[in-house]
Amino acid sequence: MNSKKSYEVQRMSSLVASLHSVCSTTCCVEAGGGRGHLPVALTLGYGVPSLTIDCDEKTINSAAQRIKIIQKQWHAIAKKIHSGNEEQVSRGINKDLHRFASAYMTRHTDLAAIVRDKFPEHSNKNIKLLLTGKT
Ligand SMILES: C[S@@+](CC[C@H](N)C(=O)[O-])C[C@H]1O[C@@H](n2cnc3c(N)ncnc32)[C@H](O)[C@@H]1O
């Protein structure tokens, strides 16, 4: 990730995490999430359950591999974001809060159904989504 992207992800993740908290959403869904930069920052940095939806399975598969590596390196990165606050740092690491879904989205796509499928722990709840996306 270049420095411009990294800056955007840091600023956006903070903003979206605040929205998640204020609006009590079930999870964040990144439409056309590609490599999942924002959702991964949301889960690791802020403990926000997040779903990356993308139609390109190749992108998703390589991103999943990359995320495994990031998770290993995350402690140092998260410490910077949270100024060394250990509780916040470990919150996102210990839970499997980020998931991928491969789907071609249209205006008819039932996002709540995809979330229920990927987060079975929320399947009985009223799903409240926080939708993000950037081209
Ligand atoms: C330029 S990338 C942006 C990735 C990410 N949002 C970011 O900012 O890093 C756009 C992504 O949207 C995906 N995409 C485009 N149209 C889509 C659709 N209708 N449904 C799902 N994914 C789509 C592409 O496969 C691609 O990975």
The ligand as an ORCA input file, in Angstrom:
! r2SCAN-3c Opt
* xyz 0 1
  C     -10.449     -0.036     -7.855
  S     -10.866     -1.436     -6.910
  C     -11.143     -0.648     -5.347
  C     -10.841     -1.545     -4.191
  C     -11.070     -0.940     -2.796
  N     -12.408     -0.361     -2.655
  C     -10.019      0.071     -2.448
  O     -10.302      1.262     -2.384
  O      -8.871     -0.343     -2.223
  C     -12.546     -1.784     -7.428
  C     -12.985     -3.196     -7.102
  O     -14.406     -3.287     -7.297
  C     -14.701     -4.582     -7.799
  N     -16.020     -4.481     -8.448
  C     -16.363     -3.705     -9.501
  N     -17.666     -3.858     -9.794
  C     -18.176     -4.748     -8.890
  C     -19.478     -5.307     -8.678
  N     -20.523     -4.964     -9.428
  N     -19.636     -6.204     -7.671
  C     -18.579     -6.547     -6.880
  N     -17.326     -6.035     -7.044
  C     -17.117     -5.150     -8.047
  C     -13.523     -4.916     -8.694
  O     -13.353     -6.309     -8.868
  C     -12.349     -4.267     -7.951
  O     -11.686     -5.200     -7.117
*
